[in-house]
Amino acid sequence: MSAIAGFDGWGWGVVRAAPEGVRGAVSDPAAKGLTDDQIAALQGQGAKEAIDSLNGEFAAGQLPDVETVTFPGPIAERFYWSNDDVIGIQGPVGSGKTTTLMKSRLRRAIEMPRSVIDGVRRYKVLFIRETYRQLWSTTIPSYLESFPKDLGKWSGGRGDPVTHVIRFEDAHGPIEFVAEFMAFGDDIIASMRGVQTTDIVLNEADTMPVEILTVGIGRIDRWPAREHFAGLPLQLQSYGQIVGDFNAPDEDNWTFKVFHDTEARERLGKELTDAMQQDESARARKEGRDPVTVRPITIAFCNQPGYGEPGCENLQNLSASYYPRQIASMQLAGRGDMVERLVRNKITYMRVGDPVWKREFSRRVHVSDTPLAPIAGLPLLIGLDQGFKGAAVIAQCAGFYRWRILGELHFPEERLMAQVFGQRLADLIEDRWPGIRIESGYGDMAGEHGASQAADENATWNLMVGRAGEFTVRPQVIGTNRIQPRLEAVRAALEAPMEAGEPGLLIDPSCRFLIRGFEARYVWKDDTDAHGDKRKIPDKSFTEANVHDALQYLLLSGHSGDGTSPYARRRPGGSPARMGHNGGPRLTGDDQGGLTTGWNVLEPYGGMQ
């Protein structure tokens, strides 16, 4: 492959550099570690004096050489060459993604179509973050690693966009490279109004709102002005890109929804194309001309392997202890979730507090790697939590209390009447587990009250949901709905010994609310009881608590009326009784019969909370 390929006349100056036999390396050096005081001082200065104050290797250097650049690995190389309208790269810390992004901007500038007016290739890239503090602390230092300050002229500052202009030539003529750095603040639409640029860079894209994508797509491909492309073939008249780098995001983050779902990417690309076509039609009417057909918007995604996976990138530029030190420091700080996200490049959930099940729950143990198929001959058991934000978990109980959670149902963004929720539950069961008998459901005692204030829902929530699903919902009464017995039921299943290779609780990977609660969002909060004593209770302000309540009502059904765990009763002398509804427990396995004197079956944990 030739190192440089170019179009004659007014085409692109460079199409592609060869990956074979090249020299150099792309690395991912850490930011310079500026202190808060230094960053504050930089924000108060003009761009030139601020950059001048950054001493050291930021000052002098050369432009990256597109003919000698090598890559951290094949995923980063594919990212480097992409000309898709929207492209994202996800990878662990130290994977070389940020530096690869920076150097790809020079490649984009060289490939810029030449102006038909004066032959100059004019390229502008906008680096955007929420605050100028973020720009100065991470983005600008990373940029200066590839484009040292002495290569061009700095201007702007004091709360305004900062600009770096570099003018140079290659074998195909002059190039004007403009880099702007802007913070969008609290109002993205207002901040982006009037922006005209070729490309937009979203450094740490997962820290930004999705509006930066939907607004930014209309701001790219606006530099230089259209007259510089007049007469060029249509494929050379459109040249713009939104590019972002990020670590593994939370499932709720827009970068996960946009980039990890192929169908969603294609759908969003079509929606953006239609919006751009409407914009072009409106402009054409205003200018009194026929509209042109816009090029379809394409969205691409590059996902680097995490540390420990085959093909992990940029290891050749890191010390052997780089990742082990990262892991040790994160684990020492009690942030194992950060290891999965920042080092393993796994999608995790951002913790909002101290998880209730931090010690007992392990994703590798309690979440199946593959979807759980129902076991033939076993009925379905359903746990329910009532209310406008109702929740359900659908399970089977195999072997000796091997709980297999097959699915969940929860609509956090809707307020559903009991009848509607029940019908959706029935539809889910019919769709995923058709023909399997439902043994019973176990719900909140509060579900025995009126379903809602609606005139057409004067039956109980439990009754209406059960009618819709054609099964009986029994209110869970063990422990008078106290939280401690419910938590102990879940803890017993989590800590149950392995049997036939399965834990006491195994969850289908589709149960995202349940898993997210276990890992990050079913957390403790401080509370004060009626006596003024401080205690910790689960935080119900996060929607995952509803699904966890449903799970608790279900698992408590396996405990006897005195609250004893079935796993404990399996020991010699224990009782095999299993019920947990308002019909009361079977009192078998007791030679003397009856109840133990002084023991309150409805309050087995006494004053515990």
C-alpha positions in Angstrom: 0.0 0.0 0.0 1.3 3.4 -0.8 1.9 5.8 2.0 0.1 8.8 0.5 -2.7 8.6 -2.1 -4.1 11.8 -3.5 -6.7 13.1 -6.0 -5.5 15.3 -8.8 -7.0 18.8 -9.2 -9.4 19.8 -6.4 -9.9 16.5 -4.6 -8.6 15.4 -1.2 -5.0 15.9 -0.5 -4.5 12.6 1.4 -6.7 9.6 1.5 -4.9 7.2 3.7 -1.5 6.5 5.2 -0.2 2.9 5.2 -0.3 0.9 8.4 2.5 -1.4 7.3 6.1 -0.8 8.2 5.5 2.5 9.9 7.4 4.0 12.8 6.6 5.7 16.1 3.8 5.0 18.5 0.6 6.4 19.8 0.4 6.5 23.6 -2.1 7.8 26.1 -0.1 10.0 28.5 -1.9 11.2 31.6 -3.0 14.8 31.9 -0.5 17.1 33.5 -2.2 17.0 36.9 -2.8 20.8 37.2 -4.0 21.9 40.6 -7.3 23.6 41.2 -5.5 26.9 41.8 -3.5 26.6 38.6 -6.7 25.8 36.6 -8.5 28.8 38.2 -5.5 31.1 37.3 -5.5 29.8 33.7 -9.2 30.5 33.4 -8.6 34.1 34.4 -5.9 34.7 31.8 -6.0 35.3 28.1 -5.3 32.2 26.0 -1.7 33.2 25.0 -0.6 34.0 28.5 -2.3 30.9 29.9 -0.6 28.6 27.4 2.7 30.3 27.9 2.5 29.5 31.6 2.3 25.8 30.9 6.0 25.1 30.8 7.7 21.9 29.6 7.1 19.6 26.7 3.8 21.4 25.9 5.9 24.2 24.3 7.9 22.8 21.4 7.5 19.9 19.0 6.4 18.8 15.6 3.1 17.9 14.0 2.3 14.2 14.1 3.5 12.5 10.9 0.6 10.7 9.2 3.2 8.7 7.2 4.9 7.3 10.3 2.1 6.9 12.9 1.4 3.6 14.4 -1.5 2.5 16.6 -2.2 1.0 20.0 -4.1 -1.8 18.1 -6.4 -2.6 15.3 -9.5 -1.1 17.0 -7.8 2.2 17.5 -6.5 2.1 13.9 -10.0 1.6 12.6 -11.1 4.6 14.7 -8.3 6.7 13.4 -9.3 6.3 9.7 -13.1 6.7 10.2 -14.8 9.4 8.3 -18.3 8.5 9.6 -20.5 11.4 10.6 -20.5 10.2 14.2 -17.9 7.9 15.6 -17.2 6.9 19.2 -14.4 4.9 20.8 -14.7 3.2 24.2 -11.8 1.6 26.0 -10.0 1.2 29.4 -7.7 3.8 30.8 -4.3 3.8 29.1 -5.7 2.3 25.9 -4.4 5.1 23.7 -7.9 6.2 22.6 -7.5 10.0 23.4 -4.1 10.4 21.7 -5.4 8.5 18.7 -8.3 10.8 18.6 -6.1 13.9 18.7 -3.8 12.7 16.0 -6.7 11.7 13.7 -7.7 15.4 13.6 -4.5 16.1 11.6 -5.4 13.3 9.2 -8.8 14.8 8.8 -7.3 18.2 8.1 -5.0 16.8 5.4 -7.9 15.0 3.7 -10.1 18.2 3.7 -11.3 19.1 0.2 -9.3 22.0 -1.2 -11.0 25.4 -1.7 -11.9 26.2 -5.3 -11.2 29.8 -4.5 -7.5 29.7 -3.4 -6.6 26.0 -3.0 -6.2 26.1 0.8 -7.6 23.3 2.8 -9.4 24.9 5.7 -10.2 22.7 8.7 -11.7 23.7 12.1 -12.2 21.3 15.0 -14.2 22.3 18.1 -13.3 20.7 21.5 -16.3 21.1 23.8 -16.8 20.4 27.5 -19.3 21.5 30.0 -16.9 23.8 31.9 -13.6 25.6 31.2 -12.2 23.9 34.2 -12.7 20.5 32.4 -11.1 21.9 29.3 -8.0 23.2 31.1 -7.6 20.2 33.4 -7.8 17.4 30.8 -8.7 18.3 27.2 -6.2 21.1 26.5 -3.2 19.2 28.0 -4.1 16.1 26.0 -4.4 18.3 22.8 -1.0 19.9 23.5 0.6 16.5 23.6 -0.1 16.2 19.9 -0.1 19.9 18.9 2.5 21.8 21.0 1.7 25.5 21.6 4.7 26.8 19.5 3.2 25.3 16.3 0.6 28.1 16.1 -1.0 31.2 17.5 -3.2 31.2 20.6 -6.0 33.7 21.2 -9.2 34.2 23.2 -9.7 33.3 26.9 -11.3 34.8 30.0 -14.5 32.8 29.6 -14.5 32.9 25.8 -13.6 30.1 23.4 -9.8 29.6 23.1 -8.3 29.2 19.6 -5.1 27.7 18.3 -4.4 28.4 14.6 -1.7 26.3 12.8 -0.7 27.0 9.2 1.5 24.6 7.3 2.0 22.9 4.0 2.4 19.4 2.6 3.1 18.1 -0.8 -0.4 19.0 -1.9 -0.5 22.6 -0.8 -1.3 24.8 2.2 -3.5 23.8 5.2 -5.1 26.0 7.8 -5.8 24.0 11.0 -8.0 25.8 13.6 -8.7 24.3 17.0 -11.3 25.9 19.3 -12.1 25.1 22.9 -15.5 26.0 24.2 -17.6 25.3 27.3 -21.3 25.0 26.8 -22.3 25.6 30.4 -26.0 25.3 31.4 -27.5 26.1 28.0 -26.3 23.9 25.2 -28.6 25.3 22.6 -27.7 28.9 23.3 -24.0 28.1 23.5 -24.0 26.3 20.2 -26.0 28.9 18.3 -23.9 30.4 15.5 -21.2 27.8 15.8 -19.6 26.9 12.5 -17.1 24.2 12.5 -15.9 21.1 10.5 -15.6 18.6 13.3 -16.7 18.5 17.0 -14.7 16.5 19.6 -16.4 15.2 22.7 -13.6 14.3 25.0 -15.0 12.1 27.8 -18.3 12.0 25.9 -20.1 10.1 28.6 -19.9 13.1 31.0 -22.0 15.2 28.6 -25.7 15.3 28.0 -27.1 13.7 24.8 -28.2 17.2 23.6 -24.6 17.8 22.7 -25.0 15.2 19.9 -28.4 16.3 18.7 -27.5 20.0 18.6 -24.0 19.4 17.4 -24.9 17.4 14.4 -26.3 20.6 12.9 -23.1 22.6 13.6 -20.6 20.4 11.8 -19.8 20.6 8.1 -20.2 24.4 8.3 -16.6 25.4 7.9 -15.4 26.7 5.6 -18.2 28.5 3.8 -20.1 26.8 1.0 -18.5 28.9 -1.7 -15.2 27.1 -1.1 -16.8 23.9 -2.3 -18.8 25.3 -5.3 -18.6 23.1 -8.3 -17.0 20.1 -6.5 -18.7 16.7 -6.8 -21.4 16.2 -4.2 -19.4 13.7 -2.2 -16.7 16.4 -1.7 -19.1 19.1 -0.6 -19.9 17.5 2.7 -17.1 17.0 5.3 -17.9 17.0 9.0 -17.7 14.7 12.0 -18.7 14.4 15.7 -16.1 12.2 17.4 -16.0 11.1 21.1 -13.9 9.0 23.4 -15.1 7.6 26.7 -14.7 4.8 29.3 -17.4 2.1 29.7 -20.6 4.0 30.6 -23.6 3.3 32.8 -26.5 1.6 30.9 -28.6 4.8 31.4 -25.9 6.9 29.7 -26.7 8.1 26.2 -23.3 6.8 24.9 -24.4 3.3 25.8 -27.8 3.7 24.2 -26.4 5.3 21.0 -23.3 3.2 20.4 -23.9 -0.2 21.9 -27.2 -0.9 20.2 -26.7 -1.4 16.4 -30.4 -1.0 15.7 -30.5 2.2 17.7 -27.5 3.6 15.8 -29.2 2.9 12.5 -32.5 4.4 13.7 -30.8 7.5 15.0 -28.8 7.9 11.8 -32.0 7.8 9.8 -33.7 10.3 12.1 -30.7 12.7 11.9 -30.6 12.3 8.1 -34.3 13.2 7.8 -33.8 16.2 10.1 -30.9 17.4 8.0 -32.9 16.9 4.8 -35.7 19.0 6.3 -33.2 21.7 7.2 -31.8 21.7 3.6 -35.3 21.9 2.1 -36.1 24.9 4.3 -32.9 26.7 3.3 -33.5 25.9 -0.3 -36.9 27.5 -0.2 -35.5 30.5 1.5 -32.8 30.9 -1.1 -35.1 30.2 -4.0 -33.4 27.0 -5.3 -34.0 23.3 -5.5 -33.0 21.3 -2.5 -30.1 18.8 -2.8 -30.3 15.4 -1.4 -28.2 15.2 1.8 -25.8 12.3 2.3 -27.1 9.7 4.8 -25.7 10.2 8.3 -23.6 7.2 9.5 -22.8 6.3 13.1 -19.9 4.0 14.0 -18.5 2.5 17.2 -15.1 1.1 18.1 -14.9 -0.8 21.4 -11.4 -1.8 22.6 -10.9 -4.9 24.6 -10.4 -4.5 28.3 -7.4 -5.5 30.4 -7.2 -9.2 30.6 -9.0 -9.8 27.4 -7.3 -11.0 24.1 -6.2 -8.0 22.0 -6.0 -5.5 24.8 -4.5 -2.5 23.1 -1.5 -0.2 23.9 0.1 -2.7 26.3 3.4 -2.2 24.3 3.5 1.4 25.6 2.7 0.7 29.2 4.7 -0.8 32.0 3.9 -4.3 33.1 2.6 -3.0 36.5 0.4 -0.2 35.0 -2.9 -2.1 35.2 -2.1 -4.1 38.4 -1.4 -0.8 40.1 -4.7 0.6 38.9 -6.6 -2.4 40.1 -4.9 -2.4 43.5 -5.6 1.3 44.2 -9.2 1.0 43.2 -9.8 -2.1 45.3 -8.1 -0.5 48.2 -10.5 2.4 47.9 -13.4 0.0 47.9 -14.4 0.7 44.3 -14.4 -2.6 42.6 -17.0 -1.2 40.2 -14.4 1.2 38.9 -12.1 -1.7 38.1 -14.8 -3.3 35.9 -15.5 0.0 34.2 -12.1 1.7 33.9 -9.8 -1.3 33.6 -11.9 -4.2 32.3 -14.0 -1.9 30.0 -17.2 -3.6 31.2 -20.6 -1.8 31.4 -21.3 -1.3 35.0 -23.7 0.8 37.1 -22.5 4.0 38.8 -23.0 3.7 42.5 -25.2 6.2 44.2 -24.4 5.1 47.7 -23.3 2.0 49.6 -25.0 -1.0 48.1 -27.1 -3.1 50.5 -25.7 -6.3 49.0 -22.1 -5.1 48.5 -20.7 -8.1 50.4 -23.2 -10.8 49.4 -23.8 -10.2 45.7 -21.4 -11.1 43.0 -22.3 -10.5 39.3 -20.1 -13.4 38.2 -21.9 -15.8 40.6 -25.5 -14.5 40.7 -26.0 -13.3 37.1 -26.1 -15.9 34.3 -23.8 -15.4 31.3 -26.6 -16.5 29.0 -30.4 -16.1 29.0 -32.1 -18.5 31.4 -34.4 -21.0 29.8 -37.4 -22.1 31.8 -37.2 -25.6 33.3 -40.0 -27.9 31.9 -42.5 -29.0 34.5 -41.8 -26.2 37.0 -44.5 -23.6 37.6 -43.8 -19.8 37.5 -43.7 -17.9 40.8 -44.1 -14.1 40.7 -43.1 -11.4 43.2 -44.9 -8.1 43.0 -44.6 -4.6 44.4 -47.8 -2.5 44.1 -48.3 1.1 43.1 -48.2 3.4 40.1 -44.6 2.4 39.7 -45.4 -1.3 40.1 -42.8 -4.0 39.6 -42.8 -7.8 39.1 -40.1 -10.5 39.0 -40.9 -13.8 37.4 -39.1 -16.9 38.6 -38.9 -20.7 39.0 -37.8 -22.5 42.1 -35.7 -25.5 41.3 -34.0 -28.2 43.4 -33.8 -27.1 47.1 -34.8 -23.4 46.8 -32.6 -22.6 43.8 -34.3 -19.4 42.7 -34.0 -18.7 39.0 -35.1 -15.2 38.2 -36.3 -15.4 34.6 -37.4 -11.9 34.0 -38.7 -8.6 35.5 -41.3 -6.0 34.6 -41.0 -2.3 35.6 -41.9 1.0 33.9 -40.1 3.8 35.8 -41.1 6.5 33.4 -44.9 5.7 33.4 -47.6 5.8 36.0 -49.7 2.7 35.4 -53.1 1.7 36.8 -53.2 -1.8 38.3 -55.3 -3.1 35.3 -52.8 -1.8 32.8 -49.8 -3.2 34.7 -51.5 -6.6 35.1 -52.2 -6.8 31.4 -48.6 -6.0 30.5 -47.5 -8.7 32.9 -49.8 -11.2 31.3 -48.5 -10.2 27.8 -44.9 -10.6 29.0 -45.6 -14.1 30.4 -47.5 -15.2 27.3 -44.7 -13.9 25.1 -41.7 -15.3 26.9 -43.0 -18.3 28.8 -46.2 -19.5 27.0 -48.0 -22.4 28.4 -46.2 -22.5 31.8 -48.5 -22.7 34.7 -48.4 -19.8 37.3 -48.5 -21.3 40.8 -49.0 -18.0 42.6 -47.9 -14.5 43.1 -46.6 -12.8 46.4 -47.1 -9.1 46.9 -47.0 -6.2 49.2 -49.6 -6.0 52.0 -50.3 -2.5 50.9 -51.6 -4.0 47.7 -54.6 -5.2 49.6 -55.8 -1.6 49.9 -57.6 0.2 47.1 -55.7 0.1 43.8 -55.9 3.8 43.1 -58.0 6.8 43.4 -59.5 6.2 39.9 -63.2 5.6 39.9 -62.8 2.4 37.8 -60.3 0.8 40.1 -62.0 0.3 43.4 -60.7 -3.3 43.8 -57.4 -4.0 45.4 -54.2 -3.7 43.4 -53.3 -7.3 44.1 -56.7 -8.6 43.0 -56.7 -6.6 39.8 -53.2 -7.6 38.7 -54.0 -11.2 39.6 -57.2 -11.1 37.5 -55.4 -9.8 34.5 -52.7 -12.4 34.8 -55.1 -15.2 35.8 -53.3 -16.1 39.0 -53.7 -15.5 42.7 -51.7 -12.8 44.4 -51.1 -13.5 48.1 -50.1 -10.6 50.3 -46.8 -11.4 52.1 -47.4 -11.1 55.9 -44.3 -12.7 57.4 -42.8 -10.2 59.8 -45.7 -7.7 59.3 -44.0 -6.3 56.2 -40.9 -5.3 58.2 -37.8 -4.7 56.1 -35.5 -6.9 58.1 -37.2 -10.3 57.4 -37.4 -9.3 53.7 -33.7 -8.5 53.5 -32.8 -11.7 55.4 -34.7 -13.7 52.8 -32.6 -12.3 50.0 -29.4 -12.6 52.0 -30.2 -16.3 52.6 -30.6 -17.0 48.9 -27.4 -15.0 48.0 -25.4 -16.9 50.6 -26.9 -20.3 50.0 -24.3 -23.0 49.2 -23.8 -24.0 45.6 -25.8 -27.0 44.5 -25.4 -28.7 41.1 -23.3 -25.8 40.0 -25.9 -23.1 40.7 -26.2 -20.6 43.6 -29.3 -20.0 45.6 -30.2 -17.0 43.4 -29.4 -16.9 39.7 -30.6 -13.9 37.6 -31.3 -13.7 33.9 -29.1 -11.0 32.3 -32.1 -9.2 31.0 -33.1 -8.1 34.5 -31.3 -4.8 34.3 -33.2 -3.1 37.2 -32.6 -6.0 39.5 -28.9 -6.3 38.7 -28.4 -2.5 38.8 -30.0 -2.4 42.2 -27.7 -5.2 43.5 -24.6 -3.5 42.1 -25.2 0.2 42.6 -28.7 1.6 43.2 -30.3 -0.3 46.0 -28.3 1.4 48.7 -28.3 2.3 52.4 -29.4 5.7 53.6 -29.3 7.2 57.1 -32.6 7.5 59.0 -33.8 8.5 62.4 -36.6 6.4 64.1 -39.4 7.7 66.3 -37.1 7.5 69.4 -34.4 9.7 67.8 -32.1 6.7 67.2 -30.1 6.7 64.0 -30.2 3.7 61.8 -29.6 2.6 58.2 -32.4 1.6 55.9 -32.6 1.0 52.1 -33.1 4.2 50.1 -36.5 4.0 48.3 -35.9 7.1 46.2 -34.3 5.1 43.3 -36.6 3.2 41.1 -34.7 -0.1 41.5 -36.0 -0.3 45.0 -39.5 -1.2 43.6 -38.1 -4.3 41.8 -36.1 -5.3 44.8 -39.2 -5.1 47.0 -40.9 -7.5 44.5 -38.0 -9.9 44.8 -38.1 -9.8 48.6 -41.8 -10.6 48.7 -41.1 -13.6 46.4 -38.2 -15.0 48.3 -39.9 -14.6 51.7 -42.5 -17.1 50.4 -39.9 -19.8 50.9 -39.5 -19.0 54.6 -41.7 -20.6 57.2 -44.2 -18.6 59.3 -41.6 -18.1 62.1 -39.2 -16.5 59.5 -36.8 -19.4 59.5 -34.8 -19.8 56.3 -35.4 -23.0 54.3 -31.6 -23.4 54.1 -31.3 -23.4 57.9 -34.3 -25.8 58.2 -32.5 -28.3 56.0 -30.2 -29.0 58.9 -31.0 -32.1 61.0 -34.1 -31.4 63.1 -35.2 -28.6 60.8 -38.7 -28.4 59.3 -39.3 -28.6 55.5 -42.4 -26.5 55.7 -42.7 -23.9 53.0 -45.3 -21.2 52.7 -45.4 -17.5 53.3 -48.8 -16.2 52.5 -51.8 -15.2 54.5 -52.9 -18.8 54.8 -50.2 -19.5 57.3 -47.5 -22.1 57.4 -47.8 -25.8 57.4 -46.8 -27.0 60.9 -45.1 -30.3 60.0 -41.9 -31.9 61.1 -42.5 -31.0 64.8 -43.1 -34.0 67.0 -44.8 -32.0 69.7 -46.9 -30.0 67.3 -48.3 -26.5 68.0 -46.3 -23.3 68.4 -43.5 -22.5 70.7 -44.8 -20.6 73.7 -44.1 -16.9 73.7 -43.1 -16.8 70.0 -44.9 -14.3 67.8 -45.1 -15.8 64.3 -46.2 -12.4 62.8 -43.2 -10.6 64.4 -40.4 -13.2 64.4 -37.7 -10.5 64.5 -39.1 -8.8 67.5 -38.0 -5.2 67.7 -35.4 -5.5 64.9 -35.7 -3.2 62.0 
